[in-house]
Amino acid sequence: MGGKHGKYAYVLRNDGWYVKVRVLKSRKDDDVSKYVVVGPKRKEPPATFPVLKEDEVPEEVRRQLYQV
């Protein structure tokens, strides 16, 4: 399983961990429901998945990243 269709991405948190999120393409970029936190945290993301920085996601999603 890879990230070739862009359904999932990993977000790099400020503490160095990566968290898997589902990216809904039908939503606008500033919409909070565009990103759904689904996965566990990892030290390294898979090579085929896109990586986003924590600053690129809305504030509410950032709080959810640290609850994983």
Order of alpha helices (4+ residues) and beta strands (2+ residues): beta-beta-beta-beta-alpha
